[in-house]
Amino acid sequence: MKYLTFICLLFVSMAFRASVEIPQKPEDISPLLVGETIPSSKVQTIDGQSVSLLDIVSKKPTVLIFYRGGWCPFCNRQLSELRTLEPDLSKLGYQILAVSTDSPENLKNTLDKSELTYTLLSDADVTAARAFGLAFKAPAAYSATLEKGSNGKNTDKLLPVPAVFLLNQQGVIKFEYINPNFKERMPAKLLKAAAESVL
């Protein structure tokens, strides 16, 4: 009976989250919290293949990053910092997944330009960012950039608040860093310390 009640509450919670109106400001988002399990959101690989985030996460502990796109200089700086941190995270047993509103084609440009070796994933229609409670309505000035970056798939012109999640193989959030100020990202030293402490 308790299990059935839990399942009912879970579905009510998911339905409520899905029905919530998209915030107009990044400060108003309602993200998933530490201890919650991530949704089985579909994203695309750089080859355009649809994959489940939960399926990828089940392979090993994960550093999951949500960033705005390859057009964002603050995001590119963060991605480059992650590249230098990747060997240490890999030794700890982590994989890095970075998700943005960019189309698979534009992900390839970011990979080549920044010489990244970890996995970039496309959430061009922003369904994953919505499911994580990170999406908000982008200012009008971003419309053309989002249209081009997503190859027209980001029809609602949404952006994710940049976020870092540390996940176990069951997809449970063990640590998170979410900052509505897109210019401020989690320092590499802090991420490494968090990754070590979670283990």
C-alpha positions, 0 to 999 in steps of 0.5 A: 500500500505504501508503495502504491501511495509513493507511485501515486505521489510521484506521478502527481509530482511529475504532472505538476512539474510538467504543468507549471508555467515556464518562468520568465526569469532564471531566478524563478526556476524550480529545479530538481533537488538533491536526493531526487532521481532524474527523469528519463529525458531523451537527448540527442548525440552529435550523430543525431541519435536519440538516447535516454539520459538515465540509460547513459547515467546507468553506466557510471557515476556522472557529472552532468552539466547543463549549459546554454550553447556553444555561442556563449563565451561563459559556457565555452570557458566552463567546457574548457575547464572541464576538459582539464579536469576530465582526467581527474574525474575519470580516475575517480570513476566519473563520466562527463555529460554536457547538455545544451540547446545546440543542435547535434550539428552545432555540438560538432562545431563546439567539440572541434573548436574546444578540442573536447573529449567528453560527451556533448548532448543536444537538448535542442527542443529543451525537453530535458531542461524543462524536466529538470526544472531549469528552463526559463523564457529567454530574453527577446534578444536571444531569439535569433541565436537560439533559432540558429543554435537549435536549428529551429527546434527551440520554438519556445525560445527557452534557455536552461539555467547553467547547472552541475549535477553529480549523479550515481548510477541510479540517476539520484542527484548527490550534489548540485550547483545551480546559479541563475547568474550565467556569468558565474560557474562552479570553479573546477577545484570545487567540482573536484572536491565535491566529486571526491566527497560524494564518493 
